[in-house]
Amino acid sequence: MSTFGLPPEMRINLERTRLLLCDDNEQALSVESAMFRGFGMHRQYKASNAKEAMGIVTSREVDLIVMDCGMPDMDGYDFVKWLRTQGPGDAAYIPAILMTGHAARSLVEKSRDCGANFVISKPFTPQVLLQRVFWVAKDERQFVRTAGYVGPDRRVRNLGPPPGKKGRRSTDLSLKVGAAKDPNMEQYEIDSLMKPQKVIL
């Protein structure tokens, strides 16, 4: 049972969880693996690139994927998109958490839009990592399949323009995803973007 200072209602038994951990930085992969072992997750498959991760997903049973975004050849975004659209059998539904050292809003939105369940900004503490794993484990969002998107329902609250004003609020999300041009987001900002609230119709 993993606790790491979390309240009782946020404790979870991860001993039987089969984790796929992918990071092209060998030292980071080792540290991340140790964190998950500390949570009781000893059933780990490790990959140093997305191609190895694809082979594991194709040949093994996996319950959770945690992957770095920035890798050569095929990055984490493209891997998750492949998983959601071309993954074998039920693999398309495996929860996926992306890790990034560059948490600009455009890249966080790219994580959301490729079908990832969550994104975590590096560096992170074991407590932050465990809390995000808990959130993903308890995620009740429906899985959506459309022509342009496959993954957890990413709809967020749309408040519309302020009373008496035309157009969008300045805080409404842009639909454009591009290169990073803004500063890194704080983890609480990432959480609010990746953890949609109920839609107001």
C-alpha positions as CSV (number, residue, x, y, z in Angstrom):
1,M,0.0,0.0,0.0
2,S,1.5,3.3,-1.1
3,T,1.0,6.3,1.2
4,F,3.9,8.9,0.9
5,G,1.9,11.2,3.2
6,L,-1.3,11.0,1.2
7,P,-4.6,11.0,3.1
8,P,-6.3,7.6,3.6
9,E,-8.8,8.2,0.8
10,M,-5.9,8.7,-1.6
11,R,-4.1,5.5,-0.9
12,I,-3.8,2.7,-3.4
13,N,-2.4,-0.8,-3.7
14,L,-0.1,-0.9,-6.7
15,E,1.7,-4.2,-6.1
16,R,0.0,-6.0,-9.0
17,T,0.3,-3.1,-11.5
18,R,2.4,-3.8,-14.6
19,L,4.2,-0.7,-15.4
20,L,5.9,0.3,-18.7
21,L,8.4,3.0,-18.0
22,C,10.1,4.7,-21.0
23,D,12.8,7.4,-20.9
24,D,15.8,7.8,-23.1
25,N,17.9,9.2,-20.2
26,E,19.3,6.2,-18.5
27,Q,19.9,8.0,-15.2
28,A,16.4,9.4,-15.2
29,L,14.9,6.0,-16.0
30,S,16.8,4.5,-13.0
31,V,15.5,7.2,-10.6
32,E,11.9,7.0,-11.9
33,S,12.0,3.2,-11.6
34,A,13.2,3.5,-8.0
35,M,10.3,5.8,-7.2
36,F,7.8,3.3,-8.6
37,R,9.4,0.5,-6.6
38,G,9.0,2.7,-3.6
39,F,5.2,2.7,-4.4
40,G,5.2,-1.1,-4.4
41,M,5.3,-1.4,-8.2
42,H,7.9,-4.1,-8.8
43,R,6.5,-5.4,-12.1
44,Q,8.2,-3.0,-14.4
45,Y,9.1,-3.1,-18.1
46,K,11.7,-0.5,-19.0
47,A,12.3,1.0,-22.5
48,S,14.9,3.5,-23.6
49,N,12.9,4.6,-26.7
50,A,9.4,4.5,-28.2
51,K,10.2,1.6,-30.5
52,E,11.1,-0.6,-27.6
53,A,7.9,0.5,-25.8
54,M,5.8,-0.4,-28.8
55,G,7.3,-3.9,-28.7
56,I,6.5,-4.3,-25.1
57,V,2.9,-3.1,-25.5
58,T,2.5,-5.5,-28.4
59,S,3.8,-8.5,-26.6
60,R,3.1,-8.0,-22.9
61,E,0.2,-7.1,-20.6
62,V,0.6,-3.5,-19.3
63,D,-1.6,-1.6,-16.9
64,L,0.1,1.8,-16.9
65,I,2.5,3.6,-19.2
66,V,4.7,6.5,-17.9
67,M,6.9,8.0,-20.7
68,D,9.1,11.0,-21.3
69,C,7.9,13.4,-24.0
70,G,11.2,14.4,-25.6
71,M,12.8,11.4,-27.2
72,P,14.6,11.0,-30.5
73,D,13.0,9.3,-33.6
74,M,9.5,9.0,-32.0
75,D,8.6,11.2,-29.1
76,G,6.1,10.5,-26.3
77,Y,3.3,12.4,-28.0
78,D,3.5,10.3,-31.2
79,F,3.8,7.1,-29.1
80,V,0.5,7.9,-27.3
81,K,-1.2,8.8,-30.5
82,W,0.0,5.5,-32.0
83,L,-1.2,3.7,-28.9
84,R,-4.7,5.2,-29.0
85,T,-5.2,4.7,-32.8
86,Q,-3.2,1.6,-33.7
87,G,-2.4,-0.1,-30.4
88,P,-3.1,-3.8,-30.4
89,G,-6.4,-4.9,-28.9
90,D,-7.3,-3.3,-25.6
91,A,-3.8,-1.6,-25.4
92,A,-5.4,1.5,-26.8
93,Y,-7.1,2.0,-23.4
94,I,-4.0,1.7,-21.3
95,P,-3.6,4.9,-19.1
96,A,-0.7,7.0,-20.2
97,I,1.2,9.6,-18.2
98,L,3.7,11.8,-20.0
99,M,6.7,13.4,-18.3
100,T,8.1,16.7,-19.6
101,G,11.0,19.0,-18.7
102,H,9.4,21.7,-20.9
103,A,5.9,22.5,-19.6
104,A,4.9,25.4,-21.9
105,R,1.2,25.6,-22.3
106,S,1.3,24.6,-25.9
107,L,3.2,21.4,-25.1
108,V,0.8,20.6,-22.2
109,E,-2.1,21.0,-24.6
110,K,-0.2,18.8,-27.1
111,S,0.0,16.1,-24.3
112,R,-3.7,16.4,-23.7
113,D,-4.6,16.4,-27.4
114,C,-2.5,13.3,-28.3
115,G,-4.6,11.2,-25.8
116,A,-2.5,11.2,-22.7
117,N,-4.3,10.9,-19.4
118,F,-1.9,13.2,-17.6
119,V,1.3,15.1,-17.9
120,I,3.9,15.7,-15.1
121,S,6.5,18.4,-15.2
122,K,10.1,17.4,-14.4
123,P,11.6,17.4,-11.9
124,F,8.9,16.0,-9.6
125,T,8.8,14.5,-6.1
126,P,7.6,11.0,-5.4
127,Q,4.5,12.4,-3.7
128,V,3.5,14.4,-6.8
129,L,4.1,11.4,-9.0
130,L,2.1,9.1,-6.7
131,Q,-0.8,11.6,-6.5
132,R,-1.0,11.8,-10.4
133,V,-0.9,8.0,-10.6
134,F,-3.8,8.0,-8.1
135,W,-5.8,10.5,-10.2
136,V,-5.3,8.4,-13.3
137,A,-6.3,5.2,-11.5
138,K,-9.5,6.9,-10.3
139,D,-10.2,8.7,-13.6
140,E,-13.8,8.2,-14.6
141,R,-13.7,10.1,-17.9
142,Q,-15.2,8.3,-20.8
143,F,-12.9,7.1,-23.7
144,V,-13.7,9.2,-26.8
145,R,-13.2,8.1,-30.4
146,T,-13.7,10.8,-33.1
147,A,-12.1,11.4,-36.5
148,G,-9.5,13.7,-35.0
149,Y,-9.0,12.4,-31.5
150,V,-8.9,9.2,-29.5
151,G,-8.4,9.2,-25.8
152,P,-9.9,10.3,-22.5
153,D,-12.6,12.9,-22.8
154,R,-10.7,16.2,-22.9
155,R,-13.6,18.6,-22.8
156,V,-13.3,21.3,-20.2
157,R,-15.7,23.9,-18.7
158,N,-16.4,26.6,-21.2
159,L,-17.6,29.7,-19.4
160,G,-18.1,31.7,-22.6
161,P,-17.4,35.4,-22.8
162,P,-18.0,37.6,-19.7
163,P,-21.5,39.2,-19.5
164,G,-21.8,42.1,-22.0
165,K,-18.6,41.1,-23.9
166,K,-18.2,39.6,-27.3
167,G,-15.8,36.8,-28.2
168,R,-13.9,34.4,-25.9
169,R,-12.5,34.9,-22.4
170,S,-8.8,35.5,-22.4
171,T,-8.5,32.4,-20.2
172,D,-10.4,30.1,-22.5
173,L,-8.2,27.5,-24.2
174,S,-6.8,28.1,-27.6
175,L,-7.4,25.3,-30.1
176,K,-4.0,26.0,-31.7
177,V,-1.1,23.7,-30.7
178,G,2.3,24.9,-31.8
179,A,5.9,25.3,-30.7
180,A,6.6,26.4,-27.2
181,K,6.6,30.2,-27.0
182,D,5.5,30.7,-23.5
183,P,7.0,29.9,-20.1
184,N,6.7,26.6,-18.4
185,M,3.5,26.1,-16.5
186,E,3.4,25.2,-12.8
187,Q,2.2,21.7,-11.9
188,Y,-1.0,23.0,-10.5
189,E,-1.8,24.8,-13.8
190,I,-1.0,21.6,-15.7
191,D,-3.3,19.7,-13.3
192,S,-6.2,22.1,-14.0
193,L,-5.7,21.7,-17.7
194,M,-5.3,17.9,-17.8
195,K,-8.1,17.2,-15.3
196,P,-11.2,18.4,-17.0
197,Q,-14.2,19.6,-15.0
198,K,-17.8,18.8,-15.9
199,V,-19.0,20.5,-19.1
200,I,-21.7,23.0,-18.7
201,L,-24.2,22.7,-21.5
